[in-house]
């Protein structure tokens, strides 16, 4: 847990359903992300599942959730960034970078893979990285886009 120095300070901490769940669901809803179908129980289960590290950026004042990250890791070398979201009013203040840094610190991973949306490419390109082609695959035999 470390404070962020830019703007109003945030604290990076592990996800706690009691104190962070509503904030995470609210961020997903505000961004139009239906990853957890806006359901608190599904969100809680996904962020506390085995192998998942969920990191929260909590604003010190007034105590709101400024952003969150969901990372899957092997605990040794590699990790996958499943989700990274920062509330719109907290963007461009170092919160996203802080969440990534905190995830690396908690996992001890040497690298983190991810699938990036077009609107997030500039952010990820600002981090030390190597671009490569990736796919999101789905169950079944259909070849149409999901």
C-alpha positions, 0 to 999 in steps of 0.5 A: 500500500503506497500513496500516489503523489499526483493530485489528491492522494490515493492509496493502493490496496487489496480489494475488500468487498465490504469497502470497495464493491460498490465503487468497482461496480459503479466504475464498470457501469459508468464506463459501460462495461458489462463484464460482471453484468453490473452484479455485485455478487458476480463482481465480488466472486470474480475479484476474489477468485483463486489466482486473482489479485485485485488492486484498488486505488482508494481516494484518501478524501473522500474515500471513493474508489478511483480505479481498480485492476484485476490480474491473474498470475502464476506467482512466479513469472507471468501475469495477465491484466484482465481489467484496468479501469480508472474513474473518469474524474481520476484519469491523467493523475497517475492512477492507472500507472500506479495500479499497474505498478502495485500489481507488479509489486504484489505479484512479483511478475516479470511481465504482464500480458493484456488485451488493449482496447483502441482507446487505451493504446496510448496509455499502454504504449507509455509503459515499458512494453513490447507489442504483439498480436493477440486473440480473445477466443471463445468456447464453441466452433463458430468462427464468427466474431463474438 
